[in-house]
């Protein structure tokens, strides 16, 4: 299992799974810190990342690990839909359309990633990897935004703040 703790934003805002509404996707899952946490809380998790070689994929049989490069233009999940999608510290704008389609009606997207302003703190610095102010809200306009935050936050294990955008959106039925 991943030794890194899951994001506080995820642990404080992820809903509990419900009967028939228990499918979660951890997009760009890295070593699986959110995948493991979601599975421990009852979610049936699909975890996708381009490199799972450093991930303990055998640690939890409830997680469907899929190694795929999300930036090739091919969406590896086809028409699958999820009740919850979490994305942390990852931005590839061409995936927004796929994310909108992959969240079931009434399902939730929880997103947390770096935004403009982070270049003064460290990496990432490239605008390609930094959300613009309110960009995520525009990309998911028409969805119900139930919580959001943007700006500098401090992590207990980081020496300096990071400029981040955090948003929770529910796909309207």
Secondary structure, 3 states (H helix, E strand, C coil): CCCCCCCHHHHHHCCCCECCECEEEEECCCCCHHHHHHHHCCCEEEEEECCCCCCCCCCCCCEEEEECCCCCCCCCCCCCCEEEEEEECCCCHHHHHHHHHHEEEEEEEEEEEEECCHHHCCCCCCHHHCECCCHHHHHCCCCEEEEEEEEEECCCCCCCCEEEEEEEEECCC
